[in-house]
């Protein structure tokens, strides 16, 4: 039975996906709900040049695989992040270039000396960015995936686990290990005061 758009808009993601089997147009509502977050995540990882293409591919793959979606959550967000992360892995060179660009951009930003008093913490964190970027690049891909999904996208351990297809306990281990490695890498270069507690 076909539902109206007004009724479909009130459905959970899991219900929308189920309905889209008989009424494919309802998948557009899922796209509308999540495209901004998925695009932002991909853009942060591989840059603007590939973000549009990989976002479109994420939703194309999700649409094609919607019949196999398992509703572990009412939100499809973890599932979509998992598809996006797999596509990011295929563009690993682009991710490396994007992280290196963050580091280079941070190293050339300057703030007028009159503003130093108000911006100390921000400047310390900005100065640490190149070291943070290098630390992220040194992580194993699985550790980096878990850390960025948790830190950048604010996913819970359970949602990160769903996205990556691993148990929440493994997510916790990967994030803890990634944090230790990042802190050690940054600390070895001299951790600025403003960075403490950020990773």
Secondary structure, DSSP 4 states (H G I P E B T S, - for coil): -PPPHHHHTTS-HHHHHHHHTT-GGGHHHHHHHHHHHHHHHHHHHH-HHHHHHHHHHHHHHHHHTGGG---SSS--HHHHHHHHHHHHHHTHHHHHHHHHHHHHHHHH----GGGHHHHHHHHHHHHHHHHHHHHHHHS-HHHHHHHHHHHTT---HHHHHHHHTS-HHHHHHHHHHHHHHHHHHHHHT---GGGTT--
